[in-house]
């Protein structure tokens, strides 16, 4: 008698990928994004048939009862894209999909691994309203990617509630209260990208605002919830003057103070995430340098006629009038530093051959002492110091007393070693003007471009440095 041998039923592999409405694979989305799942079933004994159902969970582990379960989707070529089983997460918490394969005449039923989906809050936007209150009377240290400032905190200028821009944003985000400061002027150029487009070669100007988290209670015309602490420690921003073109767009802004459509004007501030430390408080610094940047544009909107109480780390201000909206601050603003100027002399580090020494003249390649003239190999318009007879390793005379030092001279523009390029140096050209090598009266010491002739070009080279000291 023969015994029939029962073969093991093969188990297929089930993999999934989460897609957004554009059918792009995603692993992280913001609240309100519509997603669906796609399953692929495969095995070593041909293409599986049968169907797949999908479970949607409001956690990232596919545990507990699913929040939704699809009907059966028939496989086609071993896969199915469940575009009609869409889900839209409404909270910024982990979510997940899991697929269940039904099996067929060849393969057993099987489940996919749990596929988690990270859900985050949307980026907040802010509409900033004029306010007036007293200065808090404190000084703070502010650290940003542009450097460190010590500033006195002046009166508050703006209250910035979270705002929906054309329906996008997060009304649960933290309010900001922005104070007047007078900070440093970082010598940087940046490219800035927002939803309104790309601005290139934007000069970062003076720091003008410190924006800190604030609690707000409306006291007129309605009564809001009372101020409740503790105050959040993020975000903090130091806002710098910038100039940028108007994006030529109108937007609808919606916050607790009302809804309105405004024209977006020129860019006014770049707000860099900051660490704020109150000087003398003994408290640790607050903020997050990894937070996204804000870019603020001029707008003009009606006054909402609200009165609020505001609390920040600097104290509580009561009965503050909320006046006209003047700024729209959008997030994120992607910042790329295109000109880092470490010494603040107006020349970008990538083109400044002495990036640690501030000069008012361009420093060419090969200029060892940073005096504006190359040491041993000339460049267009500038002869090498070894050719014109000056010291290539010393940029300036030891003191400002004329003609009290021996040769060679130090700064090529300074013939009498008084540390200044002045009229006495220019007048020294009279005896040798329009002479040519080999001379006399030609003298290579006066041939600053080392062209073989002492001409008007040598004299005119004094214009950018006239009456300047080395």
SULPE-V283043 format. One record per residue. N is the residue number from 1. RES is the residue in one small letter. SS is DSSP state (~ for helix, > for strand, _ for the rest). NEAR is the number of other C-alpha atoms within 8 Angstrom. D_FIRST is the distance of its C-alpha to the first C-alpha in Angstrom with 2 decimals. Layout:
n;res;ss;near;d_first
N;RES;SS;NEAR;D_FIRST
N;RES;SS;NEAR;D_FIRST
//
This chain:
n;res;ss;near;d_first
1;x;_;2;0.00
2;x;_;3;3.84
3;x;_;4;6.70
4;x;_;4;9.90
5;x;_;4;12.89
6;x;_;4;16.01
7;x;_;4;19.11
8;x;_;4;22.43
9;x;_;7;24.87
10;x;>;8;27.90
11;x;>;9;31.21
12;x;_;13;34.21
13;x;>;9;37.70
14;x;>;14;40.42
15;x;>;9;44.03
16;x;>;12;47.21
17;x;>;10;50.87
18;x;>;14;53.80
19;x;>;13;56.24
20;x;>;12;59.77
21;x;_;8;61.28
22;x;_;5;61.96
23;x;_;6;58.27
24;x;_;7;59.12
25;x;>;8;56.80
26;x;_;10;58.54
27;x;_;8;57.95
28;x;>;8;61.33
29;x;>;10;63.47
30;x;>;10;66.57
31;x;_;13;66.69
32;x;_;7;66.62
33;x;_;9;64.45
34;x;>;10;61.79
35;x;>;11;58.32
36;x;>;15;54.79
37;x;>;15;51.42
38;x;>;12;49.20
39;x;>;13;45.47
40;x;>;10;43.33
41;x;>;13;39.52
42;x;>;11;37.70
43;x;_;11;34.36
44;x;_;5;32.50
45;x;_;5;30.33
46;x;_;6;33.12
47;x;_;9;35.96
48;x;_;15;35.14
49;x;_;11;36.07
50;x;_;10;36.67
51;x;>;11;39.74
52;x;>;14;41.78
53;x;>;13;44.07
54;x;>;12;46.89
55;x;>;12;48.53
56;x;>;14;52.18
57;x;>;15;53.45
58;x;_;10;57.04
59;x;_;11;56.13
60;x;_;13;54.89
61;x;_;10;51.70
62;x;_;13;49.75
63;x;_;7;49.87
64;x;_;4;50.63
65;x;_;5;50.60
66;x;_;11;51.15
67;x;_;8;54.50
68;x;>;7;52.91
69;x;>;9;49.47
70;x;_;8;49.00
71;x;_;6;47.05
72;x;_;7;44.00
73;x;>;9;44.87
74;x;>;9;42.54
75;x;_;12;41.71
76;x;>;7;43.10
77;x;_;7;41.98
78;x;_;11;40.55
79;x;>;10;43.84
80;x;>;12;46.20
81;x;>;8;49.88
82;x;_;10;50.65
83;x;_;7;54.28
84;x;_;5;54.62
85;x;_;8;53.58
86;x;_;10;56.78
87;x;>;8;58.12
88;x;>;9;61.63
89;x;_;11;62.11
90;x;_;6;65.35
91;x;_;8;65.62
92;x;_;11;65.84
93;x;_;9;62.76
94;x;_;11;59.31
95;x;>;15;56.89
96;x;>;15;53.31
97;x;>;15;50.55
98;x;>;14;46.79
99;x;>;14;44.25
100;x;>;11;40.93
101;x;>;13;38.27
102;x;_;11;36.10
103;x;_;13;32.97
104;x;_;10;31.30
105;x;_;4;27.98
106;x;_;9;27.69
107;x;>;11;29.76
108;x;>;11;30.10
109;x;_;11;33.43
110;x;>;12;35.95
111;x;>;9;39.57
112;x;_;11;42.31
113;x;_;8;44.43
114;x;_;10;47.58
115;x;>;13;50.31
116;x;>;12;53.76
117;x;>;14;56.94
118;x;>;12;60.34
119;x;>;14;62.99
120;x;>;11;66.63
121;x;_;9;69.94
122;x;_;9;71.76
123;x;_;8;74.72
124;x;_;13;77.88
125;x;>;14;81.04
126;x;>;11;84.50
127;x;>;14;87.59
128;x;>;13;90.56
129;x;>;13;93.63
130;x;>;12;97.12
131;x;_;12;98.02
132;x;_;10;100.95
133;x;_;9;101.04
134;x;_;7;102.66
135;x;_;8;101.49
136;x;_;9;99.58
137;x;_;7;101.82
138;x;_;9;99.14
139;x;>;10;98.32
140;x;>;12;94.80
141;x;>;13;93.00
142;x;>;13;90.63
143;x;>;11;88.05
144;x;>;12;86.36
145;x;_;7;84.91
146;x;_;6;88.48
147;x;>;7;89.99
148;x;>;8;91.60
149;x;>;9;94.52
150;x;>;9;96.74
151;x;>;11;98.18
152;x;>;10;100.14
153;x;_;14;98.38
154;x;_;11;100.66
155;x;_;11;100.59
156;x;>;13;97.47
157;x;>;12;97.50
158;x;>;12;94.20
159;x;>;13;91.66
160;x;>;12;88.33
161;x;>;12;85.85
162;x;>;16;82.29
163;x;>;14;82.28
164;x;>;15;79.96
165;x;>;11;80.84
166;x;_;7;79.75
167;x;_;8;77.21
168;x;>;7;75.85
169;x;_;12;76.41
170;x;_;13;75.91
171;x;_;9;78.39
172;x;_;5;77.08
173;x;_;7;78.23
174;x;_;9;81.09
175;x;>;12;84.69
176;x;>;11;86.91
177;x;>;14;90.61
178;x;>;13;92.44
179;x;>;13;95.59
180;x;>;12;98.26
181;x;_;12;98.23
182;x;_;10;99.90
183;x;_;10;97.52
184;x;_;7;97.15
185;x;>;9;96.95
186;x;_;10;93.98
187;x;_;13;94.54
188;x;_;12;91.18
189;x;>;12;90.01
190;x;>;14;86.67
191;x;>;14;84.47
192;x;>;12;83.37
193;x;>;11;80.59
194;x;>;12;80.18
195;x;_;4;78.85
196;x;_;6;82.27
197;x;>;7;81.83
198;x;>;8;82.78
199;x;>;10;86.22
200;x;>;7;86.88
201;x;>;8;89.42
202;x;>;12;90.39
203;x;>;10;93.03
204;x;_;14;92.40
205;x;_;10;95.73
206;x;>;11;97.22
207;x;>;13;95.13
208;x;>;12;96.47
209;x;>;13;94.08
210;x;>;13;92.05
211;x;>;12;89.40
212;x;>;12;87.88
213;x;>;15;85.48
214;x;>;13;87.32
215;x;>;13;86.83
216;x;>;10;88.56
217;x;>;12;89.80
218;x;>;13;91.46
219;x;>;12;94.55
220;x;>;8;96.04
221;x;_;7;95.55
222;x;_;6;92.54
223;x;_;8;91.60
224;x;_;7;88.47
225;x;_;6;86.43
226;x;_;5;88.40
227;x;_;10;87.98
228;x;_;6;85.09
229;x;_;5;84.42
230;x;_;4;83.21
231;x;_;10;84.16
232;x;_;7;81.44
233;x;_;8;82.05
234;x;_;9;80.74
235;x;_;12;81.61
236;x;_;16;85.01
237;x;>;12;86.53
238;x;>;15;89.56
239;x;>;13;90.66
240;x;>;15;92.55
241;x;>;12;94.77
242;x;>;12;93.27
243;x;>;10;94.36
244;x;>;9;91.88
245;x;_;8;92.10
246;x;_;10;91.42
247;x;_;9;87.96
248;x;_;7;89.50
249;x;>;7;87.14
250;x;>;8;87.45
251;x;>;10;85.05
252;x;>;12;84.65
253;x;>;14;84.85
254;x;>;12;83.73
255;x;>;11;84.35
256;x;_;5;85.77
257;x;_;7;89.24
258;x;>;7;88.43
259;x;>;8;87.09
260;x;>;8;88.94
261;x;>;8;88.71
262;x;>;11;90.49
263;x;>;10;91.20
264;x;>;14;89.89
265;x;_;11;92.73
266;x;_;11;93.00
267;x;>;13;91.04
268;x;>;12;93.14
269;x;>;12;91.16
270;x;>;13;88.23
271;x;>;12;86.98
272;x;>;13;85.20
273;x;>;17;83.13
274;x;_;14;85.29
275;x;>;14;85.34
276;x;>;12;88.37
277;x;>;11;90.09
278;x;>;12;93.15
279;x;_;9;95.74
280;x;_;4;96.96
281;x;_;5;94.39
282;x;_;6;92.20
283;x;_;6;89.17
284;x;_;5;86.32
285;x;_;8;86.03
286;x;>;10;84.09
287;x;>;12;82.20
288;x;_;11;79.36
289;x;_;9;80.14
290;x;_;5;76.68
291;x;_;7;77.41
292;x;_;10;77.86
293;x;>;13;81.34
294;x;>;12;83.31
295;x;>;15;85.52
296;x;>;13;88.29
297;x;>;14;90.04
298;x;>;12;93.30
299;x;>;12;93.05
300;x;>;10;95.62
301;x;>;9;94.57
302;x;_;7;96.47
303;x;_;8;97.25
304;x;_;9;94.94
305;x;_;7;97.71
306;x;>;12;95.58
307;x;>;12;96.74
308;x;>;14;94.30
309;x;>;14;94.16
310;x;>;13;92.46
311;x;>;12;91.20
312;x;>;12;90.37
313;x;_;5;90.47
314;x;_;7;94.16
315;x;>;7;94.89
316;x;>;8;95.16
317;x;>;9;97.34
318;x;>;7;98.13
319;x;>;8;99.27
320;x;>;12;98.43
321;x;>;10;99.12
322;x;>;14;96.33
323;x;_;12;98.11
324;x;_;11;97.30
325;x;>;13;93.97
326;x;>;12;94.73
327;x;>;12;91.47
328;x;>;13;87.88
329;x;>;12;85.71
330;x;>;12;82.26
331;x;>;12;79.33
332;x;>;10;77.79
333;x;>;12;80.33
334;x;>;10;78.70
335;x;>;9;81.34
336;x;>;7;81.40
337;x;>;9;84.36
338;x;>;9;85.69
339;x;>;10;88.88
340;x;_;11;88.94
341;x;_;13;92.56
342;x;_;9;92.53
343;x;_;8;96.29
344;x;_;9;97.33
345;x;_;9;99.61
346;x;_;7;98.22
347;x;_;9;96.26
348;x;_;12;92.46
349;x;_;12;90.96
350;x;_;7;89.15
351;x;_;6;92.53
352;x;_;11;94.73
353;x;_;12;95.13
354;x;_;9;96.57
355;x;_;11;94.27
356;x;_;6;95.56
357;x;_;7;99.27
358;x;_;9;100.79
359;x;_;9;103.14
360;x;_;7;104.95
361;x;_;8;104.50
362;x;_;8;101.42
363;x;_;14;100.33
364;x;_;11;99.34
365;x;_;6;96.80
366;x;_;9;98.17
367;x;_;14;100.73
368;x;_;8;100.57
369;x;_;9;103.16
370;x;_;12;102.26
371;x;_;12;105.80
372;x;_;9;104.80
373;x;_;14;105.45
374;x;_;18;102.94
375;x;_;14;103.65
376;x;_;10;103.54
377;x;_;8;102.16
378;x;_;11;103.88
379;x;>;9;102.25
380;x;_;6;103.76
381;x;_;7;106.84
382;x;>;11;106.77
383;x;_;17;107.94
384;x;_;14;106.51
385;x;~;14;108.56
386;x;~;10;108.86
387;x;~;10;110.55
388;x;~;14;112.87
389;x;_;10;113.83
390;x;_;13;112.50
391;x;_;12;110.41
392;x;_;14;106.69
393;x;_;7;105.69
394;x;_;9;108.09
395;x;_;12;108.17
396;x;_;10;111.46
397;x;_;13;114.84
398;x;_;5;115.20
399;x;_;7;117.74
400;x;_;9;119.62
401;x;_;7;122.94
402;x;_;8;123.80
403;x;_;8;124.34
404;x;_;6;124.02
405;x;_;7;121.03
406;x;_;6;120.88
407;x;_;4;118.85
408;x;_;7;116.18
409;x;_;14;115.92
410;x;_;13;112.68
411;x;_;16;111.93
412;x;_;12;112.78
413;x;_;8;114.44
414;x;_;14;116.73
415;x;_;9;119.60
416;x;_;9;121.76
417;x;_;18;119.03
418;x;_;11;119.77
419;x;_;13;116.08
420;x;>;12;116.85
421;x;_;13;116.76
422;x;_;10;120.10
423;x;~;7;123.20
424;x;~;7;124.56
425;x;~;12;121.52
426;x;~;9;121.86
427;x;~;7;125.60
428;x;_;8;124.80
429;x;_;10;123.63
430;x;~;6;127.15
431;x;~;6;128.31
432;x;~;11;125.13
433;x;_;9;124.13
434;x;_;8;123.29
435;x;>;12;123.39
436;x;>;11;120.84
437;x;_;10;119.52
438;x;_;6;120.84
439;x;_;8;123.98
440;x;_;8;126.23
441;x;_;8;126.37
442;x;_;12;122.58
443;x;_;10;120.78
444;x;~;12;116.94
445;x;~;9;117.15
446;x;~;10;118.03
447;x;_;15;115.49
448;x;_;13;112.70
449;x;_;10;110.44
450;x;_;14;111.41
451;x;_;8;112.13
452;x;_;9;115.12
453;x;>;11;117.59
454;x;>;15;118.94
455;x;_;10;118.83
456;x;~;8;118.56
457;x;~;8;114.80
458;x;~;12;115.37
459;x;~;9;117.75
460;x;~;7;115.54
461;x;_;8;112.66
462;x;_;11;114.60
463;x;~;6;114.12
464;x;~;6;110.75
465;x;~;10;111.98
466;x;_;8;115.70
467;x;_;8;117.02
468;x;_;8;113.66
469;x;>;6;113.36
470;x;_;8;110.84
//
